[in-house]
Amino acid sequence: MFLVRLDNEDMILGYVSGKIRRSFIRILSGDTVKIEVSRYDSTRCRIIYRLCNKDSKD
């Protein structure tokens, strides 16, 4: 479980989707991610994609 900060500075609780977990993709603090917000509870989201950071060496 991760705390995700949105562009409007709100914080919501995010969890990793099964596709990311199955592919062993690591998500670290400070990474930019794409999320899906739950339609039933707007305080929860699913992390579906890890975006490339411009300052990372990888």
C-alpha positions in Angstrom: 0.0 0.0 0.0 1.3 3.4 -0.9 0.2 7.0 -0.2 -0.2 8.7 -3.6 0.0 12.5 -3.9 -2.1 13.9 -6.7 -1.4 17.0 -8.7 -3.8 19.0 -6.6 -1.9 17.9 -3.4 -4.6 15.5 -2.2 -3.3 12.2 -0.7 -5.1 8.9 -1.4 -4.3 5.3 -0.6 -3.0 3.3 -3.6 -2.3 -0.4 -4.1 -0.4 -2.2 -6.8 -2.4 -3.9 -9.6 -1.9 -7.6 -10.4 -0.2 -7.0 -13.7 2.6 -4.9 -12.0 2.9 -7.4 -9.2 3.1 -10.3 -11.7 5.8 -8.5 -13.7 7.9 -7.8 -10.5 8.0 -4.1 -11.2 9.4 -2.1 -8.2 7.7 1.1 -7.2 9.8 3.4 -4.9 9.1 6.5 -3.1 9.1 9.5 -5.5 8.2 7.5 -8.6 5.6 8.9 -11.0 2.7 6.5 -11.5 -0.6 6.3 -13.5 -3.6 5.4 -11.3 -7.2 4.4 -11.5 -9.4 6.0 -8.8 -12.1 3.8 -7.5 -15.6 4.9 -8.5 -17.0 3.7 -5.2 -14.4 5.2 -2.8 -12.5 8.3 -4.0 -9.9 7.8 -1.3 -8.5 4.6 -2.8 -6.8 4.0 -6.1 -5.0 1.2 -8.1 -1.5 1.8 -9.4 -1.6 0.6 -13.0 1.6 1.9 -14.6 5.0 3.2 -13.5 6.2 6.2 -15.6 9.8 6.9 -16.5 11.5 9.5 -14.4 13.6 12.0 -16.3 16.3 12.2 -13.6 16.7 8.4 -13.1 19.8 6.7 -14.5 17.9 3.5 -15.7 
